[in-house]
Amino acid sequence: MFKQDNAAPATTAANNTRGNFEPAIGFVNLYLPSRDGRRVKLGAVPLKASNEREKALFDALSNKENSEAVIAAVLSKLVMDFQPVTTGEGNLFDLGV
């Protein structure tokens, strides 16, 4: 017989592979300027409590007295990369058959 477990699931990266969703504890939002001088949101990076690095970044950014300095430090170290998605026959596995 099926027993219902009312306990909340632990918040770990392993839970994500079992279908449990871990909500973000915060977001790093990315913006670009628009032609009319406003800023337009490009995207967001979710920060998860279960990820030690992301939690440390969240904690640093959450410190109101230091958040501007942390943002400046992150921007000075940020590396951007672009990888287009390629499709077609060349991307298929070569199984030799």
C-alpha positions in Angstrom: 0.0 0.0 0.0 1.2 3.5 -0.8 2.2 5.6 2.2 2.1 9.4 1.8 5.1 11.2 3.2 4.3 14.8 4.2 7.8 15.7 5.0 9.4 18.4 2.8 12.1 17.0 0.5 15.7 17.9 1.3 17.1 20.7 -0.8 20.0 19.0 -2.6 21.2 18.8 -6.2 20.5 15.1 -6.1 16.8 15.8 -5.7 16.7 17.6 -9.0 17.6 14.3 -10.8 14.6 12.7 -9.1 12.2 15.3 -10.3 12.1 17.5 -7.2 12.2 21.2 -8.0 14.5 23.4 -6.0 13.4 27.1 -6.1 16.0 29.7 -6.5 16.9 31.8 -3.5 17.8 34.8 -5.7 18.6 35.8 -9.2 21.5 37.6 -10.9 19.7 39.6 -13.6 21.5 40.6 -16.8 20.6 43.7 -18.8 21.7 45.5 -22.0 21.0 49.1 -22.9 18.2 49.7 -25.4 18.5 52.3 -28.2 16.1 54.6 -26.4 18.4 54.7 -23.3 16.5 52.2 -21.1 17.8 48.8 -20.0 16.4 45.6 -21.3 16.6 42.3 -19.4 18.7 39.8 -21.3 18.2 37.0 -18.8 18.6 35.8 -15.3 20.9 33.3 -13.5 19.1 31.5 -10.7 21.0 30.9 -7.5 20.3 27.7 -5.6 20.9 27.1 -1.9 22.2 23.6 -2.5 25.0 24.9 -4.7 27.8 26.0 -2.3 29.2 28.6 -4.8 25.9 30.0 -5.7 24.9 30.2 -2.0 28.1 32.1 -1.2 27.4 34.5 -4.1 23.9 35.0 -2.8 25.1 35.7 0.7 27.7 38.2 -0.5 25.1 40.0 -2.7 22.6 40.0 0.1 24.9 42.0 2.3 23.3 45.5 1.8 26.5 47.3 3.0 28.7 45.5 0.5 26.4 44.5 -2.4 27.6 47.3 -4.8 31.3 46.3 -4.2 30.4 42.6 -4.8 28.6 43.5 -8.1 31.6 45.5 -9.2 33.9 42.6 -8.3 31.8 40.1 -10.2 31.6 42.3 -13.3 35.4 42.8 -13.3 35.9 39.0 -13.3 33.0 38.0 -15.5 33.9 36.1 -18.7 31.4 35.9 -21.5 31.2 33.1 -24.0 28.9 32.5 -26.9 28.2 29.0 -28.2 25.6 28.7 -31.0 23.5 25.6 -31.2 24.4 23.6 -34.2 22.1 21.1 -35.7 22.1 18.7 -38.6 23.7 15.4 -39.7 27.1 16.3 -38.4 25.9 16.4 -34.8 24.6 12.9 -34.8 26.6 10.1 -33.1 29.0 8.3 -35.5 28.1 4.7 -34.6 29.9 3.3 -37.6 26.8 1.5 -38.9 
